[in-house]
Amino acid sequence: MLLGAIAALVLPGCGETVIDSAKTEDALQANLSKSLETKVAAVECPSDQKVEAGATFTCSVKLTDGKEETATLKILNEDADVSVINLHSTQ
């Protein structure tokens, strides 16, 4: 499986910079749809994830075949570039 870097946009929030969850979800869905045998139906990431280089967070991934996965992403830098470091089944 191809696990690659994703460029996520940042949003200011309450004086802190947070990941743009909608952009991250779209990019993750497109990335995983290309690398998995099954298409991705939906992705849900936290909306309050602070941009801190080295921090990790998880997103829920629903596949079109009904399976659910959890993707662990790592923030690579202050520009909010993220990399998928793990994808595992929740079922």
N, C-alpha and C positions, 0 to 999 in steps of 0.2 A: 504494500500500500504506500502511496506517495503522501508523505506528510511534509508540507512545505510552509514557507513563510507567507503571511497575509498582511497586507497593508491595511491597517484600521485607522480611521480618522479619529481625532480627539475632539472632545467638547468641553468647554469650561463648565464647571458645576460646583456651586457653593465654594468658590475660591480655589477649587482643586481641578485638575485636568482629569477627565474620565474618558474611558473608551467609548466611542460611538457604537453602541450595541447593535443598532440596525445595520450599519455598514459592515460590522464584523460578522453578523449573522449572514448577510448576503454573500460576503466574500468566502466564508467558511462553507456555505451551502454549495457555491459554485466550485470551490476547490475539491470538496469531498465527492461531489457528483462526477467529477472527472476521474477521480482516483479509485472509487468504489465500484463494484459490479452492480450494486443496487443504487438507484437514484435516491437523493435526499428529498424528503417531503417538507421538512421544516427544521429550523434551528432556533434555539432560544438561548441567549447569552445574558448575563447580568447587566443591568443598566447603570450600575453605580461603581463599576470597576475602575479604581484609580490607576493612572499611568505611572507605574513604578518599574523601571528596568529590572528584570529578573523575577518579577512576581508572576504567579500562575493563577489561572482561574479556569472554571469549567463551563461548558455549554452543553445543553441537551440537544441531541440530534435524533430526529425521527425519520426513519427510512420508509420508502413507499411500500415495502413488503411487510410493514407493521412492526419491525424490530426497532428498539430504541438503543442508542449509544450515548456515551458520554465522551466528549472531546476535551482534553486538557490542553490549554494554550499557555504559552509563556510570552510575556512582554519582553521584547528584545532591546528596546531603547526608549528614549524619551519622545520619539516621534510616533510611538504606539504601534510599531511594527510588531506583529505577533507570529509565533510559529506553533503549529500543532505538534505537541510532543507525545501525545498518547490518544488513542481512540479505543474504547472498550465497550463491550455489550453490558447493558444494565439488566438483561434478562437471563 
